[in-house]
C-alpha cells in the first residue's frame, strides 16, 4: 500500500530567527519522526479536502465582502448626489424678496423678535406719538407720480409790425414766455410778409412759436391789429388747436403770474388792467369788479366808453379755444365764425368780440380771486414816426464824430 510522504526542506542549523530561537535540534522527537520516514499524517484525504474547502471559503468570503463594500459606496454617492440636487433646487426665500432688494456688501443684522412683558412697561404721561408710517404715504406718492394730469396749453397771439422798438418788444416778450411752464404756443402775426429779422428773434427765444402772415390788404393802421388777430383765430379754428387763447400785444408789460392763472380758466376769464391814458397825464384802471370769481361790475374812467357792454382791454381777457371750432360743446346758437369786427369804432372792438363768446357776466370768471391784483400794464409808449433799420444795422455812421485826443 503506497503511503503519501511529505518532503521536508533541509534544516538549517546555523540560521538565526527573528524571535531569537533556533531551529529544531537533531535530537528532538519531531525531528526523529520526520527523519526516519515512518510518520504519515492521519486521514490524508480529509486533510487535503480541508485545505481546499478552507481556500474556497476564504476566496468566496473575500469576494462577497468586496462586492458589499462597492455597493455600499455606490449607494452613498447616489444618496448624497440626490440630497445636494434637492437642496440646490429649493430656494431659501421668495423670488420677490430677492428682486426687491439691491445687492450690496453691507452686513445687516438679522431681525430680533422681542416680547415685552406688559407689567414691566413703565407708563409715561408725557409721551406723545407724532406719526405712524404704515406705508400709506409712499403709496400716495407713487399714485401722484403716475396719475399725471396734463396742463392746458396757452396760445398767445401777438400782432407785430415794423417799427423802431419792435426788436426790444419781441425780445422782452419772448423772455417772459420762456419762463412760463409748457405747454405754451406763441403765435406772432405779421402783415403781408414774414420778415427775416422777426423770424431770427423768434428762433432765439427758445419758445414754441408759429410765424403767421396776414395777407389781407388794409390801408387803415387802426384795423391792422384786427386783421392780424383774425388771421390767428382762423389758424386756430382750421387746425382745431386746444388751449386758452390770449391776445398779448408786444408793447404791453406782463407778469409771470398772469400766464400761470390762465390755465385755471374754463370758458372765459377776465381781470383788471392798469393803463396809461393817451394823454400820458393820468393812469386809469379798466376791467371787472369781482366778488370771489364772480363778475359783478366794471372799472372805467372814460365817459365815451360807458356805452360799451363789457369794459375790458384787449389784453384783459382770455377764452377757451374750443369755442371757435366746437359750438355744440358750448351750446352756441349759431356756427358763424367768431372774428373781430373792423367796422366798429376804436374802443368797441373788445366788447363786440366778447359778445360773440359769452352772453353775460354769469359766464365769466374773474381772476385772480376778487380781481384784487394788477397783472399786466398797457403804457402806450410808441414812436410811430421811426422805423427800424433793415437787419437791425446802421448803413452809415452817425453825423457827429468825436475824435480821440
Buried (B, 14 or more C-beta within 10 A) or exposed (E): EEEEEEEEEEEEEEEEEEEEEEBEEEEEEEBEEBEEEEEEEEEEEEEEEEEEEEEEEEEEEEEEEEEEEEEEEEEEEEEEEEEEEEEEEEEEEEEEEEEEEEEEEEEEEEEEEEEEEEEEEEEEEEEEEEEEEEEEEEEEEEEEEEEEEEEBBBBBBBBBBEBBBBBEBBBBBBEBBEEBEEBBBBBBBBBEEBBEBBBEBBEEBEBEBBBBEBEBEBEEEEBBBBBBBBBBBBBBBEEEBBBBBBBBBBBBBBBEEBBBBBBEBEBBBBBBBBBBEEEEEEEBEBBBBBEEBBBEEBBBBBEEBEEBBBBBBBBBBBBBBBBBBBBEEBEBEEEEEBBBEBEBEEBBBBBBBBEBBBEEBEEBBBBBEEBEBBBBBBEEEEEEEEEBEEEEEEEEEEEEEEEEE
